[in-house]
Amino acid sequence: MCQRQPPRGFTLVELICVLALAAILAGVALPSFGSLVGNTRSTTARLTLAGAFNTARISAVSQGRHVVLCPSANQQVCDDGEQWQHGWVAFVDADHDRELGSGDTVLTLQQALPEGTAVVGSSARSRINYQPDGSAGGSNATLTICDRSGGAASARTLVISASGRVRYGTASPAHIAQCLAAAG
């Protein structure tokens, strides 16, 4: 006598239940994933920018020259605005005019950050001028970094002190709103 083999595979009802469960889990996980991506992009931008400031400061001290770091969308001319997400440039300022000219040596260039990531600086300090002793002169400059998919939770700040040191800070609600508006 032949024995019947048990059926292999899934029934339609089992498949529908598994797909429904997968859809529910995806619906719960996707908003959290978007926030995670936004936080990661914001943190990466902050670390990249902090590295550029530290490199500019070290170059100023090691070369005994003035080094300027400024926002620049085309990496050829300093922008006067307060938005840094379009890129920036650091250069040895040979003629001390705080403008990238033909006699100046470019140290670092940064292209635009990913879409949706913004960096908004202090309106009074669109250029950071490092002196040969490593100081940045003037008042503290605060840059707020955020990503629209991470929302307010992604906002971070960099503070460049008059002594030239870079530290991380907490973004104020006003700076967060300004940054998120710039992020689109």
N, C-alpha and C positions, 0 to 999 in steps of 0.2 A: 504494500500500500504506500502510496506517495504521501509524504508529509508536506503540508502547505508551508511555504516560507512566509514569515511575517512581512508585511508591506514595508518598503523602504521609502524614505523621504518624509516630507511634511505635508500635512493636509492644508487646504486653503485657509481654514480658520486659524491654524497655528501660524501660518505665514502672515496673515493680516494682523494678528496680535503682536508678533515680533516687530513688524513695520510700524505699528501704532506706538509701541513702546520706544522705538528708535526715534520717531518723530518728536515725541514728548521730551526725550532726553536732549535732542538737538535743539529744541526750542528753549530749553533751560540753559544749555551750555553756550550757545552762540552769543548772547549779549555779554556774558562773562569773558568770552574769548576776544570780543572786540575791545573790551576794556583792557584786557591783558596786552593786546597788540598796541593800543594807544600808550599805555604805561611804558612798554618796552621802547617804543619810538621816542618818547619824551626823555627817558633815561639815557638812551643812546645819544640823542642830540646834546643833552647836558654834558655828558662825558666828553664828547667830541669837542664841544665849545670850551670846556675847562682845559682840555689838552692844548687847544690853540692858544689860550691865554697863558698857560704855563710855558709853552714853547716860546712865545713872544717875550715873556719876562726873562727866561733863561738866556735867550739870544741877546737881549739888551745888556745883561750883566756880562756875559762871556765876551761879547764884542766891544763892550764899552761904548755903545751907540744908542741912539733913540730908535725905538721900534714901535710902530703904530699897528693896531689891529682895528679894523673898521668893517661895517657891513658893506657888501658889494655884490650886486646882482650879476655883473659881468666880469668880475675879478680883474678889472682894469682901472676902475675909478671908485673911490669911496662914495657911498651913498650918505646923504645927510639925514635920512629917516631913522626911525627907531626900530625898524624890523630887520632882523638878522637872518630869517629863514631862507632868504633868497641866495645866501652865501656870504662869505667874508674873505678878507685877505689880510695877511700880516706881512709887513715889509720894514726894512731898515730905512729910516727916514733921513737920508743924507743931508738934505737941505732944510730940515726942521720946519717944513710947511704943513705937515700932517696930511699931505696929499700924495698919492702914488704917482711919481713922475719917472722920467727916463733915467735919472741918476740913482734911483732907489732900487734896492735889491729885494725881490719877493722871497719871503721865507715859506709861507704856507698859503694855499688856496683851498677854499671849500665851496663846492657847488651847492645848489639848492638842496634843502632838506626834503624828505618825502612829503607829498601832498597831504595837507591836513595837520602838519606839524608847524608850530609857530614859535618864534623867539622874539619877544618884545623887550626893548631896552629902555633905560631912562632917557627921557627926551633931552636932558641936559648933556648927556654923554654919548654921542654917536660914534666917537672915536676914543680908543684907549691908547694913550701915549706913554709907553714905558721909558723911563729915564735910564741912563747907564748904571744907576745904583739899584735898579729893579723896582723903584717906586712908580706908581701910576699917576701921582699928582691929582689935585682936585678932590672932589667928594667921592664917596662910594658910588659905584655904578651897579645897578641891579638889573639883571636880565631874567625875564620870566619865560620858561619853556613849557609848552603844553601841546597836546594832541587832541583834535576834536573827537576822535572815537573813544578816547579815554576820559573825556570830560574834565571836570574840575579835579578829579582824583589824580589826573596825570600831570597837573601843574607842579613845576619845580622851579627853583630860582638859583641863580649864580650871583654872588656878590663879589665885586672886585673892589678891594679896599684901596685907600690912598697909598698904602704901603706896597700895593701891587699883588697882594696875595688873593687867591681865589678861594672862596668858601661856599658851601651850599646853605641855602636858607629856605624859609617857608614863605610861600606866596600869599600875599594879602588878597582878600576877596576882590578888591578893585583891580589888582594886577591880573588875577585869574580871568575876570570878565574881559579885560582888554586883550589878553592873550587869546582867549577862545574866539573873540570877534575877529582877530587877525587870522586865526586858523580856518575860518570859514564855517 
